[in-house]
Amino acid sequence: PRVHQPALNHVGLWVDNLAAAVDWLTAKGMRFTPGGIRKGASGHEVCFIHPRASDEFPYGGAGVLIELVQAPDEILAAHQA
């Protein structure tokens, strides 16, 4: 989306198991961008939810590009209490 003040390209969310999240969301009808899970700019595994739904996949990011990011082990460990 075109957000000018402040400039916004996408929203990123840590997830504890990226592959499982993508499988679950796909089964529920979520549309992802082409490319699947891949190494992101900061070295973490990432996947993007497409901003728009489609006939085949009725759910999308409601106009927002959403990045799902595999949380690193230290983040996961910090939340295991």
All heavy atoms as a GROMACS GRO file, in nm:
protein
  611
    1PRO      N    1   0.084  -0.120   0.000
    1PRO     CA    2   0.000   0.000   0.000
    1PRO      C    3   0.087   0.124   0.000
    1PRO      O    4   0.201   0.120   0.044
    1PRO     CB    5  -0.079  -0.013   0.130
    1PRO     CG    6   0.008  -0.099   0.215
    1PRO     CD    7   0.081  -0.192   0.122
    2ARG      N    8   0.033   0.232  -0.048
    2ARG     CA    9   0.108   0.357  -0.049
    2ARG      C   10   0.076   0.434   0.079
    2ARG      O   11  -0.030   0.492   0.092
    2ARG     CB   12   0.071   0.439  -0.171
    2ARG     CG   13   0.116   0.369  -0.300
    2ARG     CD   14   0.097   0.459  -0.414
    2ARG     NE   15   0.194   0.566  -0.399
    2ARG     CZ   16   0.284   0.600  -0.490
    2ARG    NH1   17   0.286   0.537  -0.602
    2ARG    NH2   18   0.367   0.698  -0.469
    3VAL      N   19   0.167   0.426   0.172
    3VAL     CA   20   0.153   0.500   0.297
    3VAL      C   21   0.267   0.601   0.299
    3VAL      O   22   0.383   0.564   0.291
    3VAL     CB   23   0.161   0.406   0.420
    3VAL    CG1   24   0.152   0.485   0.547
    3VAL    CG2   25   0.051   0.302   0.412
    4HIS      N   26   0.233   0.729   0.307
    4HIS     CA   27   0.334   0.832   0.292
    4HIS      C   28   0.385   0.891   0.423
    4HIS      O   29   0.497   0.936   0.430
    4HIS     CB   30   0.279   0.946   0.204
    4HIS     CG   31   0.240   0.898   0.068
    4HIS    ND1   32   0.331   0.863  -0.028
    4HIS    CD2   33   0.119   0.877   0.013
    4HIS    CE1   34   0.269   0.822  -0.137
    4HIS    NE2   35   0.139   0.830  -0.115
    5GLN      N   36   0.304   0.893   0.525
    5GLN     CA   37   0.346   0.957   0.650
    5GLN      C   38   0.311   0.870   0.768
    5GLN      O   39   0.194   0.871   0.810
    5GLN     CB   40   0.280   1.094   0.664
    5GLN     CG   41   0.325   1.190   0.558
    5GLN     CD   42   0.254   1.323   0.571
    5GLN    OE1   43   0.163   1.341   0.652
    5GLN    NE2   44   0.294   1.419   0.492
    6PRO      N   45   0.402   0.795   0.824
    6PRO     CA   46   0.538   0.768   0.774
    6PRO      C   47   0.533   0.666   0.660
    6PRO      O   48   0.434   0.594   0.644
    6PRO     CB   49   0.608   0.708   0.896
    6PRO     CG   50   0.498   0.639   0.970
    6PRO     CD   51   0.375   0.724   0.948
    7ALA      N   52   0.641   0.663   0.585
    7ALA     CA   53   0.648   0.569   0.472
    7ALA      C   54   0.642   0.426   0.526
    7ALA      O   55   0.708   0.391   0.623
    7ALA     CB   56   0.776   0.592   0.396
    8LEU      N   57   0.561   0.341   0.463
    8LEU     CA   58   0.544   0.202   0.508
    8LEU      C   59   0.542   0.112   0.386
    8LEU      O   60   0.466   0.134   0.292
    8LEU     CB   61   0.412   0.188   0.585
    8LEU     CG   62   0.373   0.047   0.628
    8LEU    CD1   63   0.468  -0.004   0.736
    8LEU    CD2   64   0.230   0.045   0.678
    9ASN      N   65   0.630   0.011   0.389
    9ASN     CA   66   0.632  -0.086   0.281
    9ASN      C   67   0.554  -0.211   0.318
    9ASN      O   68   0.477  -0.264   0.238
    9ASN     CB   69   0.776  -0.122   0.246
    9ASN     CG   70   0.784  -0.229   0.140
    9ASN    OD1   71   0.788  -0.346   0.173
    9ASN    ND2   72   0.782  -0.189   0.015
   10HIS      N   73   0.577  -0.260   0.440
   10HIS     CA   74   0.507  -0.380   0.484
   10HIS      C   75   0.517  -0.391   0.636
   10HIS      O   76   0.589  -0.317   0.700
   10HIS     CB   77   0.565  -0.505   0.417
   10HIS     CG   78   0.704  -0.540   0.459
   10HIS    ND1   79   0.815  -0.475   0.412
   10HIS    CD2   80   0.748  -0.635   0.544
   10HIS    CE1   81   0.923  -0.528   0.467
   10HIS    NE2   82   0.885  -0.625   0.548
   11VAL      N   83   0.443  -0.487   0.690
   11VAL     CA   84   0.445  -0.516   0.833
   11VAL      C   85   0.505  -0.655   0.849
   11VAL      O   86   0.470  -0.747   0.776
   11VAL     CB   87   0.301  -0.514   0.891
   11VAL    CG1   88   0.300  -0.557   1.036
   11VAL    CG2   89   0.240  -0.376   0.875
   12GLY      N   90   0.598  -0.670   0.945
   12GLY     CA   91   0.660  -0.799   0.971
   12GLY      C   92   0.619  -0.854   1.106
   12GLY      O   93   0.607  -0.779   1.203
   13LEU      N   94   0.597  -0.985   1.110
   13LEU     CA   95   0.558  -1.053   1.234
   13LEU      C   96   0.646  -1.174   1.259
   13LEU      O   97   0.666  -1.256   1.168
   13LEU     CB   98   0.412  -1.100   1.224
   13LEU     CG   99   0.306  -0.996   1.191
   13LEU    CD1  100   0.174  -1.064   1.161
   13LEU    CD2  101   0.293  -0.896   1.304
   14TRP      N  102   0.702  -1.186   1.381
   14TRP     CA  103   0.776  -1.307   1.418
   14TRP      C  104   0.675  -1.421   1.433
   14TRP      O  105   0.568  -1.402   1.489
   14TRP     CB  106   0.844  -1.291   1.555
   14TRP     CG  107   0.959  -1.198   1.568
   14TRP    CD1  108   0.964  -1.091   1.652
   14TRP    CD2  109   1.086  -1.206   1.505
   14TRP    NE1  110   1.086  -1.030   1.643
   14TRP    CE2  111   1.164  -1.099   1.554
   14TRP    CE3  112   1.144  -1.292   1.411
   14TRP    CZ2  113   1.294  -1.076   1.512
   14TRP    CZ3  114   1.273  -1.268   1.369
   14TRP    CH2  115   1.347  -1.162   1.419
   15VAL      N  116   0.710  -1.540   1.387
   15VAL     CA  117   0.630  -1.659   1.413
   15VAL      C  118   0.723  -1.768   1.465
   15VAL      O  119   0.841  -1.772   1.432
   15VAL     CB  120   0.553  -1.708   1.288
   15VAL    CG1  121   0.450  -1.604   1.243
   15VAL    CG2  122   0.647  -1.739   1.174
   16ASP      N  123   0.668  -1.857   1.548
   16ASP     CA  124   0.754  -1.958   1.611
   16ASP      C  125   0.784  -2.077   1.520
   16ASP      O  126   0.884  -2.144   1.540
   16ASP     CB  127   0.697  -2.003   1.745
   16ASP     CG  128   0.559  -2.066   1.733
   16ASP    OD1  129   0.500  -2.065   1.625
   16ASP    OD2  130   0.511  -2.116   1.836
   17ASN      N  131   0.700  -2.104   1.421
   17ASN     CA  132   0.725  -2.213   1.327
   17ASN      C  133   0.670  -2.169   1.191
   17ASN      O  134   0.552  -2.188   1.163
   17ASN     CB  135   0.658  -2.341   1.375
   17ASN     CG  136   0.692  -2.461   1.289
   17ASN    OD1  137   0.713  -2.449   1.168
   17ASN    ND2  138   0.698  -2.577   1.350
   18LEU      N  139   0.756  -2.112   1.110
   18LEU     CA  140   0.713  -2.052   0.983
   18LEU      C  141   0.650  -2.154   0.890
   18LEU      O  142   0.543  -2.130   0.834
   18LEU     CB  143   0.830  -1.981   0.916
   18LEU     CG  144   0.800  -1.910   0.784
   18LEU    CD1  145   0.692  -1.804   0.803
   18LEU    CD2  146   0.927  -1.850   0.727
   19ALA      N  147   0.713  -2.269   0.874
   19ALA     CA  148   0.660  -2.370   0.782
   19ALA      C  149   0.520  -2.415   0.825
   19ALA      O  150   0.429  -2.427   0.743
   19ALA     CB  151   0.755  -2.489   0.772
   20ALA      N  152   0.502  -2.439   0.954
   20ALA     CA  153   0.370  -2.481   1.005
   20ALA      C  154   0.268  -2.369   0.987
   20ALA      O  155   0.152  -2.396   0.952
   20ALA     CB  156   0.380  -2.522   1.152
   21ALA      N  157   0.309  -2.245   1.010
   21ALA     CA  158   0.217  -2.131   0.994
   21ALA      C  159   0.172  -2.118   0.849
   21ALA      O  160   0.053  -2.098   0.821
   21ALA     CB  161   0.283  -2.002   1.040
   22VAL      N  162   0.266  -2.132   0.755
   22VAL     CA  163   0.232  -2.121   0.613
   22VAL      C  164   0.139  -2.235   0.572
   22VAL      O  165   0.039  -2.213   0.503
   22VAL     CB  166   0.359  -2.119   0.526
   22VAL    CG1  167   0.326  -2.134   0.378
   22VAL    CG2  168   0.436  -1.989   0.550
   23ASP      N  169   0.168  -2.356   0.617
   23ASP     CA  170   0.082  -2.470   0.585
   23ASP      C  171  -0.060  -2.448   0.638
   23ASP      O  172  -0.159  -2.470   0.568
   23ASP     CB  173   0.138  -2.600   0.643
   23ASP     CG  174   0.261  -2.649   0.569
   23ASP    OD1  175   0.289  -2.600   0.457
   23ASP    OD2  176   0.330  -2.737   0.623
   24TRP      N  177  -0.070  -2.406   0.764
   24TRP     CA  178  -0.200  -2.385   0.828
   24TRP      C  179  -0.278  -2.274   0.758
   24TRP      O  180  -0.396  -2.290   0.727
   24TRP     CB  181  -0.180  -2.354   0.976
   24TRP     CG  182  -0.307  -2.349   1.053
   24TRP    CD1  183  -0.376  -2.455   1.105
   24TRP    CD2  184  -0.382  -2.232   1.089
   24TRP    NE1  185  -0.489  -2.411   1.170
   24TRP    CE2  186  -0.495  -2.274   1.162
   24TRP    CE3  187  -0.363  -2.096   1.067
   24TRP    CZ2  188  -0.588  -2.184   1.211
   24TRP    CZ3  189  -0.456  -2.007   1.116
   24TRP    CH2  190  -0.568  -2.051   1.188
   25LEU      N  191  -0.212  -2.161   0.732
   25LEU     CA  192  -0.279  -2.048   0.667
   25LEU      C  193  -0.320  -2.082   0.524
   25LEU      O  194  -0.428  -2.043   0.479
   25LEU     CB  195  -0.189  -1.924   0.670
   25LEU     CG  196  -0.171  -1.860   0.807
   25LEU    CD1  197  -0.057  -1.759   0.804
   25LEU    CD2  198  -0.301  -1.794   0.852
   26THR      N  199  -0.236  -2.154   0.453
   26THR     CA  200  -0.270  -2.196   0.316
   26THR      C  201  -0.395  -2.284   0.317
   26THR      O  202  -0.486  -2.267   0.235
   26THR     CB  203  -0.152  -2.269   0.250
   26THR    OG1  204  -0.040  -2.180   0.244
   26THR    CG2  205  -0.186  -2.313   0.109
   27ALA      N  206  -0.400  -2.376   0.411
   27ALA     CA  207  -0.516  -2.464   0.423
   27ALA      C  208  -0.644  -2.387   0.454
   27ALA      O  209  -0.754  -2.429   0.417
   27ALA     CB  210  -0.492  -2.570   0.530
   28LYS      N  211  -0.629  -2.272   0.520
   28LYS     CA  212  -0.745  -2.188   0.553
   28LYS      C  213  -0.783  -2.094   0.439
   28LYS      O  214  -0.882  -2.022   0.448
   28LYS     CB  215  -0.716  -2.104   0.678
   28LYS     CG  216  -0.688  -2.186   0.802
   28LYS     CD  217  -0.811  -2.261   0.846
   28LYS     CE  218  -0.784  -2.335   0.976
   28LYS     NZ  219  -0.892  -2.423   1.014
   29GLY      N  220  -0.700  -2.089   0.330
   29GLY     CA  221  -0.733  -2.005   0.215
   29GLY      C  222  -0.655  -1.876   0.205
   29GLY      O  223  -0.695  -1.786   0.130
   30MET      N  224  -0.541  -1.866   0.274
   30MET     CA  225  -0.459  -1.746   0.268
   30MET      C  226  -0.377  -1.744   0.140
   30MET      O  227  -0.320  -1.845   0.100
   30MET     CB  228  -0.365  -1.740   0.390
   30MET     CG  229  -0.285  -1.611   0.400
   30MET     SD  230  -0.388  -1.466   0.431
   30MET     CE  231  -0.448  -1.500   0.596
   31ARG      N  232  -0.370  -1.628   0.078
   31ARG     CA  233  -0.291  -1.610  -0.045
   31ARG      C  234  -0.152  -1.558  -0.007
   31ARG      O  235  -0.139  -1.460   0.068
   31ARG     CB  236  -0.359  -1.511  -0.138
   31ARG     CG  237  -0.285  -1.491  -0.267
   31ARG     CD  238  -0.357  -1.393  -0.356
   31ARG     NE  239  -0.287  -1.376  -0.481
   31ARG     CZ  240  -0.310  -1.278  -0.566
   31ARG    NH1  241  -0.406  -1.187  -0.540
   31ARG    NH2  242  -0.243  -1.268  -0.678
   32PHE      N  243  -0.049  -1.622  -0.059
   32PHE     CA  244   0.090  -1.580  -0.038
   32PHE      C  245   0.148  -1.528  -0.169
   32PHE      O  246   0.102  -1.563  -0.278
   32PHE     CB  247   0.174  -1.697   0.014
   32PHE     CG  248   0.143  -1.734   0.156
   32PHE    CD1  249   0.043  -1.824   0.186
   32PHE    CD2  250   0.212  -1.674   0.260
   32PHE    CE1  251   0.013  -1.856   0.317
   32PHE    CE2  252   0.184  -1.705   0.392
   32PHE     CZ  253   0.083  -1.795   0.421
   33THR      N  254   0.250  -1.445  -0.159
   33THR     CA  255   0.319  -1.398  -0.279
   33THR      C  256   0.401  -1.512  -0.337
   33THR      O  257   0.436  -1.607  -0.266
   33THR     CB  258   0.412  -1.279  -0.247
   33THR    OG1  259   0.513  -1.321  -0.155
   33THR    CG2  260   0.334  -1.161  -0.190
   34PRO      N  261   0.437  -1.506  -0.465
   34PRO     CA  262   0.522  -1.609  -0.524
   34PRO      C  263   0.658  -1.614  -0.454
   34PRO      O  264   0.706  -1.514  -0.401
   34PRO     CB  265   0.538  -1.563  -0.669
   34PRO     CG  266   0.420  -1.475  -0.695
   34PRO     CD  267   0.391  -1.407  -0.563
   35GLY      N  268   0.717  -1.730  -0.453
   35GLY     CA  269   0.851  -1.744  -0.397
   35GLY      C  270   0.857  -1.830  -0.273
   35GLY      O  271   0.963  -1.879  -0.236
   36GLY      N  272   0.743  -1.847  -0.205
   36GLY     CA  273   0.740  -1.932  -0.087
   36GLY      C  274   0.833  -1.885   0.024
   36GLY      O  275   0.870  -1.767   0.031
   37ILE      N  276   0.872  -1.978   0.109
   37ILE     CA  277   0.964  -1.947   0.219
   37ILE      C  278   1.104  -1.934   0.162
   37ILE      O  279   1.149  -2.017   0.085
   37ILE     CB  280   0.958  -2.056   0.327
   37ILE    CG1  281   0.819  -2.063   0.390
   37ILE    CG2  282   1.065  -2.032   0.434
   37ILE    CD1  283   0.798  -2.177   0.487
   38ARG      N  284   1.172  -1.828   0.203
   38ARG     CA  285   1.307  -1.801   0.153
   38ARG      C  286   1.385  -1.720   0.255
   38ARG      O  287   1.328  -1.669   0.350
   38ARG     CB  288   1.300  -1.727   0.019
   38ARG     CG  289   1.221  -1.596   0.028
   38ARG     CD  290   1.186  -1.548  -0.112
   38ARG     NE  291   1.104  -1.430  -0.114
   38ARG     CZ  292   0.972  -1.427  -0.109
   38ARG    NH1  293   0.905  -1.538  -0.095
   38ARG    NH2  294   0.905  -1.315  -0.116
   39LYS      N  295   1.514  -1.706   0.232
   39LYS     CA  296   1.600  -1.627   0.320
   39LYS      C  297   1.574  -1.479   0.295
   39LYS      O  298   1.580  -1.432   0.182
   39LYS     CB  299   1.746  -1.660   0.291
   39LYS     CG  300   1.845  -1.610   0.393
   39LYS     CD  301   1.840  -1.685   0.523
   39LYS     CE  302   1.901  -1.821   0.511
   39LYS     NZ  303   1.908  -1.894   0.637
   40GLY      N  304   1.542  -1.406   0.402
   40GLY     CA  305   1.514  -1.263   0.391
   40GLY      C  306   1.641  -1.180   0.398
   40GLY      O  307   1.751  -1.232   0.416
   41ALA      N  308   1.626  -1.050   0.385
   41ALA     CA  309   1.739  -0.957   0.382
   41ALA      C  310   1.824  -0.963   0.509
   41ALA      O  311   1.945  -0.945   0.504
   41ALA     CB  312   1.689  -0.814   0.359
   42SER      N  313   1.761  -0.991   0.624
   42SER     CA  314   1.836  -0.995   0.750
   42SER      C  315   1.884  -1.137   0.783
   42SER      O  316   1.934  -1.160   0.892
   42SER     CB  317   1.753  -0.938   0.864
   42SER     OG  318   1.636  -1.015   0.880
   43GLY      N  319   1.865  -1.232   0.691
   43GLY     CA  320   1.914  -1.367   0.712
   43GLY      C  321   1.815  -1.464   0.771
   43GLY      O  322   1.844  -1.582   0.784
   44HIS      N  323   1.697  -1.417   0.809
   44HIS     CA  324   1.594  -1.504   0.864
   44HIS      C  325   1.507  -1.559   0.752
   44HIS      O  326   1.490  -1.496   0.647
   44HIS     CB  327   1.505  -1.427   0.962
   44HIS     CG  328   1.579  -1.363   1.074
   44HIS    ND1  329   1.639  -1.434   1.174
   44HIS    CD2  330   1.604  -1.233   1.101
   44HIS    CE1  331   1.697  -1.353   1.259
   44HIS    NE2  332   1.678  -1.229   1.216
   45GLU      N  333   1.448  -1.676   0.774
   45GLU     CA  334   1.352  -1.732   0.679
   45GLU      C  335   1.226  -1.645   0.684
   45GLU      O  336   1.178  -1.609   0.792
   45GLU     CB  337   1.319  -1.876   0.715
   45GLU     CG  338   1.436  -1.971   0.702
   45GLU     CD  339   1.476  -1.995   0.558
   45GLU    OE1  340   1.388  -2.023   0.476
   45GLU    OE2  341   1.596  -1.986   0.528
   46VAL      N  342   1.172  -1.613   0.564
   46VAL     CA  343   1.054  -1.527   0.555
   46VAL      C  344   0.957  -1.579   0.450
   46VAL      O  345   0.995  -1.658   0.363
   46VAL     CB  346   1.091  -1.380   0.520
   46VAL    CG1  347   1.185  -1.320   0.623
   46VAL    CG2  348   1.152  -1.371   0.381
   47CYS      N  349   0.836  -1.531   0.458
   47CYS     CA  350   0.732  -1.556   0.359
   47CYS      C  351   0.636  -1.438   0.366
   47CYS      O  352   0.619  -1.378   0.473
   47CYS     CB  353   0.660  -1.687   0.391
   47CYS     SG  354   0.554  -1.745   0.258
   48PHE      N  355   0.574  -1.402   0.254
   48PHE     CA  356   0.487  -1.285   0.250
   48PHE      C  357   0.343  -1.322   0.219
   48PHE      O  358   0.315  -1.396   0.124
   48PHE     CB  359   0.536  -1.186   0.145
   48PHE     CG  360   0.666  -1.122   0.180
   48PHE    CD1  361   0.787  -1.180   0.144
   48PHE    CD2  362   0.669  -1.002   0.250
   48PHE    CE1  363   0.907  -1.121   0.176
   48PHE    CE2  364   0.789  -0.941   0.283
   48PHE     CZ  365   0.908  -1.001   0.247
   49ILE      N  366   0.252  -1.268   0.299
   49ILE     CA  367   0.109  -1.279   0.270
   49ILE      C  368   0.077  -1.171   0.166
   49ILE      O  369   0.114  -1.054   0.183
   49ILE     CB  370   0.025  -1.260   0.397
   49ILE    CG1  371   0.051  -1.375   0.493
   49ILE    CG2  372  -0.124  -1.248   0.362
   49ILE    CD1  373  -0.018  -1.359   0.628
   50HIS      N  374   0.012  -1.210   0.059
   50HIS     CA  375  -0.022  -1.118  -0.048
   50HIS      C  376  -0.121  -1.013   0.003
   50HIS      O  377  -0.209  -1.044   0.082
   50HIS     CB  378  -0.084  -1.195  -0.165
   50HIS     CG  379  -0.083  -1.120  -0.293
   50HIS    ND1  380  -0.169  -1.014  -0.318
   50HIS    CD2  381  -0.006  -1.134  -0.403
   50HIS    CE1  382  -0.145  -0.967  -0.439
   50HIS    NE2  383  -0.047  -1.039  -0.493
   51PRO      N  384  -0.106  -0.888  -0.041
   51PRO     CA  385  -0.200  -0.784   0.004
   51PRO      C  386  -0.345  -0.808  -0.038
   51PRO      O  387  -0.436  -0.760   0.028
   51PRO     CB  388  -0.148  -0.657  -0.062
   51PRO     CG  389  -0.007  -0.685  -0.099
   51PRO     CD  390   0.001  -0.833  -0.123
   52ARG      N  391  -0.365  -0.883  -0.144
   52ARG     CA  392  -0.501  -0.902  -0.196
   52ARG      C  393  -0.539  -1.050  -0.200
   52ARG      O  394  -0.457  -1.136  -0.231
   52ARG     CB  395  -0.511  -0.848  -0.339
   52ARG     CG  396  -0.466  -0.705  -0.354
   52ARG     CD  397  -0.585  -0.611  -0.341
   52ARG     NE  398  -0.541  -0.474  -0.362
   52ARG     CZ  399  -0.538  -0.384  -0.267
   52ARG    NH1  400  -0.575  -0.412  -0.145
   52ARG    NH2  401  -0.497  -0.261  -0.292
   53ALA      N  402  -0.662  -1.078  -0.174
   53ALA     CA  403  -0.717  -1.213  -0.189
   53ALA      C  404  -0.739  -1.240  -0.339
   53ALA      O  405  -0.722  -1.150  -0.422
   53ALA     CB  406  -0.848  -1.224  -0.113
   54SER      N  407  -0.776  -1.362  -0.371
   54SER     CA  408  -0.806  -1.399  -0.509
   54SER      C  409  -0.923  -1.498  -0.508
   54SER      O  410  -0.969  -1.539  -0.402
   54SER     CB  411  -0.683  -1.463  -0.576
   54SER     OG  412  -0.655  -1.588  -0.516
   55ASP      N  413  -0.968  -1.536  -0.625
   55ASP     CA  414  -1.075  -1.636  -0.632
   55ASP      C  415  -1.030  -1.768  -0.571
   55ASP      O  416  -1.105  -1.834  -0.500
   55ASP     CB  417  -1.120  -1.658  -0.777
   55ASP     CG  418  -1.195  -1.539  -0.833
   55ASP    OD1  419  -1.250  -1.460  -0.753
   55ASP    OD2  420  -1.200  -1.525  -0.957
   56GLU      N  421  -0.906  -1.806  -0.599
   56GLU     CA  422  -0.853  -1.933  -0.548
   56GLU      C  423  -0.825  -1.927  -0.398
   56GLU      O  424  -0.844  -2.025  -0.326
   56GLU     CB  425  -0.725  -1.970  -0.623
   56GLU     CG  426  -0.668  -2.103  -0.581
   56GLU     CD  427  -0.542  -2.141  -0.657
   56GLU    OE1  428  -0.498  -2.065  -0.745
   56GLU    OE2  429  -0.486  -2.247  -0.626
   57PHE      N  430  -0.774  -1.812  -0.351
   57PHE     CA  431  -0.739  -1.792  -0.210
   57PHE      C  432  -0.819  -1.673  -0.157
   57PHE      O  433  -0.782  -1.558  -0.184
   57PHE     CB  434  -0.589  -1.770  -0.195
   57PHE     CG  435  -0.507  -1.889  -0.236
   57PHE    CD1  436  -0.445  -1.893  -0.360
   57PHE    CD2  437  -0.494  -1.998  -0.151
   57PHE    CE1  438  -0.370  -2.003  -0.398
   57PHE    CE2  439  -0.420  -2.109  -0.189
   57PHE     CZ  440  -0.357  -2.112  -0.312
   58PRO      N  441  -0.926  -1.697  -0.085
   58PRO     CA  442  -1.018  -1.590  -0.045
   58PRO      C  443  -0.967  -1.496   0.064
   58PRO      O  444  -1.033  -1.398   0.095
   58PRO     CB  445  -1.141  -1.666   0.003
   58PRO     CG  446  -1.092  -1.801   0.042
   58PRO     CD  447  -0.975  -1.830  -0.047
   59TYR      N  448  -0.848  -1.523   0.121
   59TYR     CA  449  -0.794  -1.436   0.224
   59TYR      C  450  -0.659  -1.382   0.182
   59TYR      O  451  -0.577  -1.452   0.124
   59TYR     CB  452  -0.780  -1.510   0.358
   59TYR     CG  453  -0.910  -1.562   0.409
   59TYR    CD1  454  -0.941  -1.697   0.397
   59TYR    CD2  455  -1.002  -1.477   0.466
   59TYR    CE1  456  -1.063  -1.746   0.443
   59TYR    CE2  457  -1.125  -1.525   0.511
   59TYR     CZ  458  -1.154  -1.660   0.500
   59TYR     OH  459  -1.273  -1.707   0.544
   60GLY      N  460  -0.637  -1.254   0.215
   60GLY     CA  461  -0.509  -1.189   0.189
   60GLY      C  462  -0.484  -1.090   0.301
   60GLY      O  463  -0.547  -1.095   0.406
   61GLY      N  464  -0.393  -0.998   0.278
   61GLY     CA  465  -0.354  -0.902   0.380
   61GLY      C  466  -0.441  -0.778   0.387
   61GLY      O  467  -0.400  -0.680   0.450
   62ALA      N  468  -0.557  -0.778   0.325
   62ALA     CA  469  -0.650  -0.664   0.329
   62ALA      C  470  -0.582  -0.534   0.288
   62ALA      O  471  -0.598  -0.430   0.351
   62ALA     CB  472  -0.714  -0.652   0.468
   63GLY      N  473  -0.501  -0.543   0.182
   63GLY     CA  474  -0.434  -0.425   0.129
   63GLY      C  475  -0.296  -0.400   0.186
   63GLY      O  476  -0.226  -0.307   0.145
   64VAL      N  477  -0.252  -0.484   0.279
   64VAL     CA  478  -0.121  -0.467   0.343
   64VAL      C  479  -0.035  -0.589   0.312
   64VAL      O  480  -0.080  -0.703   0.326
   64VAL     CB  481  -0.136  -0.453   0.496
   64VAL    CG1  482  -0.001  -0.443   0.565
   64VAL    CG2  483  -0.223  -0.334   0.530
   65LEU      N  484   0.091  -0.566   0.271
   65LEU     CA  485   0.187  -0.674   0.253
   65LEU      C  486   0.235  -0.714   0.392
   65LEU      O  487   0.285  -0.631   0.468
   65LEU     CB  488   0.304  -0.626   0.166
   65LEU     CG  489   0.414  -0.729   0.139
   65LEU    CD1  490   0.359  -0.846   0.057
   65LEU    CD2  491   0.530  -0.662   0.066
   66ILE      N  492   0.218  -0.842   0.428
   66ILE     CA  493   0.254  -0.890   0.561
   66ILE      C  494   0.366  -0.992   0.548
   66ILE      O  495   0.353  -1.092   0.476
   66ILE     CB  496   0.133  -0.953   0.632
   66ILE    CG1  497   0.020  -0.849   0.644
   66ILE    CG2  498   0.173  -1.008   0.769
   66ILE    CD1  499  -0.112  -0.907   0.691
   67GLU      N  500   0.476  -0.966   0.616
   67GLU     CA  501   0.592  -1.055   0.617
   67GLU      C  502   0.586  -1.143   0.742
   67GLU      O  503   0.581  -1.092   0.853
   67GLU     CB  504   0.721  -0.974   0.616
   67GLU     CG  505   0.846  -1.058   0.618
   67GLU     CD  506   0.972  -0.973   0.625
   67GLU    OE1  507   0.965  -0.858   0.672
   67GLU    OE2  508   1.078  -1.024   0.584
   68LEU      N  509   0.586  -1.273   0.723
   68LEU     CA  510   0.599  -1.366   0.835
   68LEU      C  511   0.746  -1.404   0.844
   68LEU      O  512   0.807  -1.444   0.744
   68LEU     CB  513   0.514  -1.490   0.813
   68LEU     CG  514   0.364  -1.467   0.795
   68LEU    CD1  515   0.292  -1.600   0.773
   68LEU    CD2  516   0.306  -1.392   0.913
   69VAL      N  517   0.804  -1.392   0.962
   69VAL     CA  518   0.948  -1.413   0.982
   69VAL      C  519   0.969  -1.522   1.086
   69VAL      O  520   0.912  -1.515   1.196
   69VAL     CB  521   1.018  -1.283   1.031
   69VAL    CG1  522   1.167  -1.304   1.043
   69VAL    CG2  523   0.986  -1.166   0.939
   70GLN      N  524   1.050  -1.622   1.054
   70GLN     CA  525   1.084  -1.725   1.151
   70GLN      C  526   1.162  -1.661   1.265
   70GLN      O  527   1.269  -1.606   1.246
   70GLN     CB  528   1.168  -1.836   1.087
   70GLN     CG  529   1.218  -1.940   1.185
   70GLN     CD  530   1.106  -2.014   1.256
   70GLN    OE1  531   1.017  -2.068   1.193
   70GLN    NE2  532   1.109  -2.015   1.389
   71ALA      N  533   1.104  -1.666   1.384
   71ALA     CA  534   1.171  -1.609   1.501
   71ALA      C  535   1.299  -1.686   1.530
   71ALA      O  536   1.299  -1.810   1.528
   71ALA     CB  537   1.078  -1.612   1.622
   72PRO      N  538   1.409  -1.616   1.557
   72PRO     CA  539   1.534  -1.685   1.591
   72PRO      C  540   1.522  -1.755   1.727
   72PRO      O  541   1.436  -1.722   1.809
   72PRO     CB  542   1.638  -1.574   1.595
   72PRO     CG  543   1.565  -1.446   1.591
   72PRO     CD  544   1.423  -1.472   1.552
   73ASP      N  545   1.610  -1.852   1.750
   73ASP     CA  546   1.606  -1.931   1.872
   73ASP      C  547   1.608  -1.845   1.998
   73ASP      O  548   1.538  -1.876   2.094
   73ASP     CB  549   1.722  -2.030   1.875
   73ASP     CG  550   1.707  -2.139   1.769
   73ASP    OD1  551   1.593  -2.163   1.723
   73ASP    OD2  552   1.810  -2.200   1.735
   74GLU      N  553   1.686  -1.739   1.999
   74GLU     CA  554   1.694  -1.655   2.120
   74GLU      C  555   1.561  -1.584   2.150
   74GLU      O  556   1.526  -1.563   2.266
   74GLU     CB  557   1.809  -1.554   2.114
   74GLU     CG  558   1.806  -1.457   1.998
   74GLU     CD  559   1.875  -1.505   1.871
   74GLU    OE1  560   1.903  -1.625   1.857
   74GLU    OE2  561   1.901  -1.420   1.785
   75ILE      N  562   1.486  -1.550   2.047
   75ILE     CA  563   1.353  -1.489   2.068
   75ILE      C  564   1.257  -1.595   2.122
   75ILE      O  565   1.181  -1.570   2.215
   75ILE     CB  566   1.299  -1.428   1.937
   75ILE    CG1  567   1.388  -1.315   1.887
   75ILE    CG2  568   1.155  -1.384   1.952
   75ILE    CD1  569   1.389  -1.193   1.974
   76LEU      N  570   1.261  -1.713   2.062
   76LEU     CA  571   1.175  -1.822   2.109
   76LEU      C  572   1.206  -1.858   2.254
   76LEU      O  573   1.115  -1.875   2.336
   76LEU     CB  574   1.190  -1.944   2.019
   76LEU     CG  575   1.144  -1.927   1.874
   76LEU    CD1  576   1.178  -2.050   1.793
   76LEU    CD2  577   0.997  -1.896   1.868
   77ALA      N  578   1.335  -1.867   2.288
   77ALA     CA  579   1.375  -1.902   2.424
   77ALA      C  580   1.330  -1.796   2.525
   77ALA      O  581   1.290  -1.829   2.637
   77ALA     CB  582   1.526  -1.920   2.431
   78ALA      N  583   1.334  -1.671   2.486
   78ALA     CA  584   1.294  -1.563   2.576
   78ALA      C  585   1.146  -1.567   2.609
   78ALA      O  586   1.103  -1.512   2.711
   78ALA     CB  587   1.331  -1.427   2.514
   79HIS      N  588   1.068  -1.633   2.526
   79HIS     CA  589   0.923  -1.639   2.547
   79HIS      C  590   0.876  -1.777   2.593
   79HIS      O  591   0.757  -1.807   2.588
   79HIS     CB  592   0.850  -1.597   2.419
   79HIS     CG  593   0.868  -1.453   2.390
   79HIS    ND1  594   0.973  -1.405   2.317
   79HIS    CD2  595   0.796  -1.345   2.427
   79HIS    CE1  596   0.964  -1.273   2.309
   79HIS    NE2  597   0.857  -1.235   2.375
   80GLN      N  598   0.967  -1.860   2.638
   80GLN     CA  599   0.934  -1.994   2.685
   80GLN      C  600   0.926  -2.001   2.837
   80GLN      O  601   0.980  -2.091   2.897
   80GLN     CB  602   1.041  -2.094   2.637
   80GLN     CG  603   1.050  -2.110   2.488
   80GLN     CD  604   0.932  -2.183   2.429
   80GLN    OE1  605   0.872  -2.268   2.494
   80GLN    NE2  606   0.899  -2.152   2.307
   81ALA      N  607   0.863  -1.910   2.899
   81ALA     CA  608   0.859  -1.913   3.047
   81ALA      C  609   0.729  -1.961   3.102
   81ALA      O  610   0.630  -1.977   3.052
   81ALA     CB  611   0.889  -1.775   3.100
   0.00000   0.00000   0.00000
